[in-house]
Amino acid sequence: MIMSSKIGDPIRPLSDSINAATRSVHTKLNKLVIFRLQLALPPQAEDASQYVSGLLHITPIYIAFESLWRAILKLPSPAEAHGSDKDESPGTVYNPVGLRLNDRSNADRRLIVDSRIDELLANIYFEGLQRSQALQQDLVSLTGWSDRTLAEQLNNASKSPILSDFLTHIETSVGNSPHILLAYGWVLYMALFSGGRFIRASLENIYPAFWIPASAQQPTPATLANITVTGVQPLSFFRFNTREGGDDLKREFKKRLLESEHCLTMPEREEVIEEARCIFEYMIQLVGELDDICGTDKEAAEARLLSLRSRDSVVVERERRQHFTEMARKTTTDAAAERTRSWVERAI
């Protein structure tokens, strides 16, 4: 427990206060997500099209608050950080709150914050927790879309009423009260270490052919071999590239939040807690919106939002996917045979 007289004097850690205040909506959202996830996976779903629909609606949320967080701290975009000079690369092609991540001068004018809050946000910012790039990487892996097409699809998804309203809320609320980013960090990052682990385990157990891109484009033999034979699913969103699979990031995030939260005034703490409630409420509404998009008229929804499948019959689609799977297996078998022949020739 933290007791401090510097600014605020919290009764208990901020994280505990958030958890207590959001327990009911958190439980409701978990139930909704678990039930809807079942509808997007085998045997109810034949491929990852419904899963892609979900990612298209989650990705803009992470891009929104993460880009605003970086703008406040005057950090470079992911493309700049990796020395890329491309105008269109994942993380820069699309920004739901209108900030190009490689245009920090514009962001700086819009997001100038108190030095106290700036220091707080800098202390609990972790590049390794950022999920925008991972989400876009998964979408590209699942669909084979170009950067331009990815941007168009994300923009289309962001025009749906609930998501559009949520993104506007994020921009306005963070602009007025930047400290509420703590709520987004706690709710949307820490969730990946609890319910996210359960979801990841469920996804990793799916037969590999499910992840074969369901776009109209023909998957390449290399892509098929990678997914079907090696079992490397496009699940970067749920994976953290650290020695402990992200658990070290989780511990350090909690530690720094605990050490830094005394910088908040009591009204600011209440605003963070209230924003956490708001996040859960918006996410619950978003699940309902996805029901409308994907649930009742699956073919029309996919044609309008994803353009992922051709209009083949179920039988033709199943035969096509079986053919792709056999292609992948044959590609891998041929490659293994060639390696064996080369080894024998060298040995002789």
Buried (B, 14 or more C-beta within 10 A) or exposed (E): EBEEEEBBEBEEBBBEBBBEBBEEBBEBBBEBBEEBBEEBBEEEBBBBBBBBBBBBBBBBBBBBBBBBBBBBEEBEBBBBEEEBEEEEBBBBBBBBBEBBBBEBEEBEEBBEBEEBBBEBBBEBBBEEBBBBBBBBBBBBBBBBBEBEBBBBBBBBBBEBEBBBBBBEBBBEBBBEBBBBBBBBBBBBBBBBBEBBBEBBEEBEEBEBBBBBBBBEEEBBBEBBBBBBBEEEBBBBBBBBEEEEBBEEBBEBBBEBBBEBBBBBEEEBBBBBBBBBBBBBBBBBBBBEBBEEBBEEEBEEBBEEBBBBBEEEEEEEBEEBBEEBBEBBBEBBEEBEEEEEEEEEEEEE
